[in-house]
């Protein structure tokens, strides 16, 4: 079922705010509508002050979330992330093997796990591997591969092939968007590919996401939301999305 123009406009605004630039051809393919229709969308959004049209697409007008460094991201919604992390930590037991992707919420999760014993962690995040290495009772495997120097995570076929050699009781994923309709999404496709493999290599998938991520659909899809066993989030007014996620079988833990 195709999106309404209103919903499509909301998503285009978010894409522009996130990436700074969108292409008519990419949007046409994403929404399965003509480039003429996309140009009309961009014309409307420009008139509303959300973007500026350029040849072949449009650019944003504000600072991009995607350009925030790790320190800025770590501080964004910090209180909510701590709440979510403390609750997520209760789902991890001594001697568990867990897989983790990159994400500042997961750094808070690792801190909340400080009392656990003999936790084995497989991650592609340099930041989270460094955080975990502070605890003597944690055993850490940092996946190799290509390195995203800005956000300090590894990715690519080498990382995926290495991941295939491991199995975990649980994977804990940080996502940029989650909705019953659009699934689990991240800003970077290379991150999404690795996160998808982590779900495949784990018995139980746990998503940690503060309530600002609910109903969001960003660039790269990891998988359908129904593949999520547990969502850990903070209390939200978005009761409609929570209800939809429960309906498709996701167990919800709210702090």
C-alpha positions, 0 to 999 in steps of 0.5 A: 500500500502506497504512502499518503502524500502527507506521510511521504512529505514527512519522510522526505523532510526527515531524509533531507534533515538527516543527509542534507541532500536528496535526489529525485531519482532515489526518491522516485525509486524509494516511493515507487512514484514518478519523478514528476510527482517527486518534483511536485513534492519538493516544490511543495516542501520548498514553499513550506520552508523545509528545503531548497530545490537544486538540479536533480534534487534538494538540500536541507537548511539545518545542521544535520544529525548525521554530521554530529560527532560521537560526543554530540550523539552521546549527549542527545536524549542522554537521560532516556538512553540511561533509562533504557540501558538500565532496563535492558541490562536486566535481560542479560545474565551472567555467562551470556554471549551477546552481539552488539552493533554500534550506537551510543545507547549501547555504551550506556548498556555496557555501563549498566552491565558492570555487575555481571560476570563472564559476559562475552561480547562480539561487536563491530563498534570500537567505542563499545569494545573500548567501553567493555574492555574496562570491565575485567569480567567481560571478554571482547571480540572486536570484528575486523573489516573496513573502518568508519573513522567518524563513528568508529565502527567496522563493516563490510564483507570481512566483518560479516564473514567473521561474524558467521563464525560466532553464535550468541544467545542474544543480540542487542541492537541500537537502531535509528528508527523502528515501526511496525510498518517500516521495520528496523532502520539505520542511517547507514546501509553498511551498518544495517547489513551487519546488524541483519547478520547479528540477528541471524547469528543470535537466538534472541534479538533485543532492540534498544531505542529511546522513544524518539525512534518510534515510528521513524523510518530512515534510510537503510532497513535492517529487517521487519519489526516482527523479527524483533523479540524484545523492544526496550524503550522509555515511556512514550505518548506514542501508544499507537506504535507500541500497540502495533508492535505488540500486535505483531509479536514484539515484547515491549519493556518500557522504563 
